[in-house]
Amino acid sequence: MQGRLVTLEWPGDDDWAAIASWLRPGSPAAVLSGDWELLGAAEIEQANRAGRVHNLVIRTKDGDRIGTVSYQRSGRIGGFTVGGAIGAPELWRRGYGAEAVVLLVDYLFHQLDAHRVQVTTAGYNKGIIRLMTKTPFVVEGILRDHCYLDGRYHDAIVWGLLRDEHYASLKPSEDNRVLAVGLADFLSDDDKTQARAVLAEHLATGRRTALDAYLDEAPGPARPAAPSAAGTAGTTQAAGTAEPDPLTAEAAPLATAAGASTPAPARGAA
């Protein structure tokens, strides 16, 4: 994933130790994020390989490794939580971290079919709060006493972004300059249209498909009804006469056998 300032790459074998150093308790990035979980390089690598979290490495245009962003699934289907860190404080406030998160968020919406992306920031981190206020992320809640720093608890802010809000944010404007960037499509609409046309042409030639086995077993057209007993005996029905009701035809010999030589009078007749 490539932006104007940075590129996101999947970690290599020599990246896990760097990621662990950026996220270690007491590091500048960990302090400002409020994350004090102690994880070594092996644990971070194992968590990634198990799919519990997915880290990516942030590199500058010169190829320098400067930080990491991460995502993990959360909540219902389509929900993700993201985070990130730029290792060296002298590289902060240059737009590297902001663009890295932008690229990651766009990847989640545009390639992984995300419906909602969430970010949690420490209530004492004025830099990240100021950055988030310039994005379409919406303040969804306050986690009271969620972070602990310098001998006391601090709140955390939960920010959320929905799918339609993200795509609306890709349009540059004076109020939205941070997230007005998105990844290019991997394939053009023209290529996708041509792929459908190739398949349609193939199906139109009558070539066999996996559906043919079901079509071969489908029942054929209904056969015509068998000729009546009278027709079999050599009699022919007069043209224009109505086909006899089979129920009536079967009842007639039963009535004769019972001795009913004449029909019973209609109910109410004299």
Buried (B, 14 or more C-beta within 10 A) or exposed (E): BEBEBBBBBEBEEEBBEBBBEBBBEEBBBBBBBBBBEEBEBEEBBEBBEEEEBBBBBBBBEEEEBBBBBBBBBEEEEBBBBBBBBBBEEEBBEBBBBBBBBBBBBBBBBBEEEBBBBBBBBBBBBEEBBEBBEEBBBEEBEEBEEBBEBEEEEBBBBBBBBBBEBBBEBBEEEEEBEBBBBBBEEEEEEEEEEEEEEEEEEEEEEEEEEEEEEEEEEEEEEEEEEEEBEEEEEEEEEEEEEEEEEEEEEEEEEEEEEEEEEEEEEEEEEE
